[in-house]
Amino acid sequence: MALRHILSVLVTAASLAACSPSASTEKVVATTAQLYYSYLVDGRYDDFVAGIDPHIPMSDSYREQLCANARMFVAEQQERHGGISRVEVSDADVDEEHHAANAFLLLCYGDSTSEQVVVPMVERDGVWLMR
């Protein structure tokens, strides 16, 4: 499952870069973060967690806890706001020297409210992952 996830992210990033010679790193970072959060909204918790930087090896039980936390977050948003209806890109700031970035996403809820979230990102071997 993690390999499928990484391939999906690489294909998305390559597609963005190919669309326009001026495709920016900010666009790649923001769209990658949006993809991860779309996994969350779609209930693909394993894929969402696979987007977290594994700088420290994750045990199976820790990975399961992260999936359970993601599931609880989505359930809480369903209860409070009628769920997350969509995820939009707002902006991104990139520190290319340190291979780090912050993606700014807008979570649009079923009750017509929205919330901006900051997704810290880090680049590992050409793939942007959530920190």
matplotlib code that plots the C-alpha trace (Angstrom):
import matplotlib.pyplot as plt

x = [0.0, 2.8, 4.5, 1.2, 1.0, 4.5, 4.0, 0.8, 2.6, 5.5, 3.1, 1.2, 4.4, 5.7, 2.4, 2.5, 6.1, 5.3, 2.2, 4.3, 8.0, 7.4, 5.6, 6.9, 8.0, 5.3, 2.6, 4.0, 4.1, 0.6, -0.9, 0.9, -0.5, -3.9, -3.6, -2.8, -5.8, -8.0, -7.0, -8.2, -11.5, -12.0, -11.5, -8.2, -6.5, -3.6, -2.7, -2.9, -0.6, 1.8, 2.3, 3.9, 7.7, 9.0, 12.3, 11.9, 10.7, 7.0, 5.9, 2.7, 1.0, 2.0, 0.8, -2.5, -2.8, -2.2, -4.9, -7.3, -6.5, -7.2, -10.5, -11.5, -10.6, -12.8, -15.7, -15.3, -15.5, -18.6, -20.2, -19.2, -19.5, -21.3, -17.9, -15.2, -16.7, -13.5, -9.9, -8.5, -5.0, -4.4, -0.7, 2.7, 6.1, 9.2, 12.7, 14.5, 17.9, 16.5, 14.0, 11.2, 7.9, 4.5, 1.4, -1.7, -4.9, -8.5, -10.8, -14.3, -17.0, -20.5, -22.0, -20.5, -17.7, -14.0, -10.7, -7.2, -4.7, -0.9, 0.7, 4.4, 6.2, 9.7, 11.3, 12.9, 14.4, 12.4, 9.0, 7.3, 5.9, 4.0, 6.1]
y = [0.0, 2.4, 1.7, 2.5, 5.8, 6.8, 6.1, 8.1, 11.1, 10.8, 10.7, 13.7, 15.7, 14.7, 15.6, 19.0, 19.6, 18.5, 20.7, 23.9, 24.5, 27.1, 24.8, 25.9, 23.9, 25.7, 24.3, 20.8, 21.0, 22.5, 19.9, 17.0, 18.2, 18.5, 14.9, 13.6, 15.5, 14.2, 10.7, 11.6, 13.0, 9.8, 7.6, 6.3, 6.5, 4.1, 6.3, 9.4, 8.0, 6.7, 10.4, 11.1, 11.3, 8.0, 9.6, 7.3, 3.8, 3.3, 0.2, -1.4, -0.4, 3.2, 3.3, 1.8, 4.5, 7.2, 5.7, 5.6, 9.3, 10.2, 8.3, 10.1, 13.5, 12.9, 11.6, 14.7, 17.0, 15.1, 15.7, 19.4, 20.6, 18.0, 16.6, 18.0, 18.5, 19.5, 20.5, 23.5, 24.8, 28.2, 28.7, 27.3, 28.6, 26.6, 26.6, 24.9, 25.0, 22.8, 20.8, 22.0, 23.7, 24.7, 24.1, 26.1, 24.3, 25.3, 22.6, 23.4, 21.9, 20.6, 23.5, 26.1, 27.1, 26.7, 26.5, 27.1, 24.5, 24.5, 21.3, 21.2, 19.2, 17.8, 16.5, 13.1, 11.5, 13.8, 13.1, 15.7, 14.2, 15.6, 16.2]
z = [0.0, 0.8, -2.5, -4.3, -2.3, -3.1, -6.8, -6.8, -5.2, -7.7, -10.7, -9.4, -8.9, -12.3, -13.9, -12.3, -13.4, -16.9, -17.3, -17.5, -17.6, -14.9, -12.5, -9.1, -6.1, -4.1, -6.5, -6.1, -2.3, -2.0, -4.4, -2.7, 0.7, -0.9, -2.2, 1.3, 2.9, 0.1, 1.2, 4.7, 3.5, 1.3, 4.3, 3.0, 6.4, 5.5, 2.5, 4.6, 7.2, 4.5, 3.6, 7.0, 7.0, 8.3, 9.5, 12.5, 11.6, 12.6, 14.4, 13.2, 16.4, 16.1, 12.4, 13.6, 16.3, 13.6, 11.4, 14.4, 15.2, 11.5, 11.6, 14.9, 13.4, 10.4, 12.6, 14.8, 11.8, 10.6, 14.0, 14.3, 10.7, 8.6, 7.4, 5.2, 1.7, -0.1, 0.4, -1.5, -1.9, -0.4, -0.6, 0.2, 1.5, 0.6, 2.1, -0.7, 1.1, 4.0, 1.8, 4.0, 3.4, 4.8, 2.7, 3.5, 2.8, 3.2, 4.7, 3.4, 5.6, 5.0, 7.0, 4.7, 7.1, 6.3, 8.2, 7.0, 8.2, 7.9, 6.8, 7.5, 4.7, 4.2, 1.0, 1.2, -1.9, -4.2, -2.4, -0.3, 2.9, 5.9, 9.0]

ax = plt.figure().add_subplot(projection="3d")
ax.plot(x, y, z, "-o")
ax.set_aspect("equal")
plt.show()
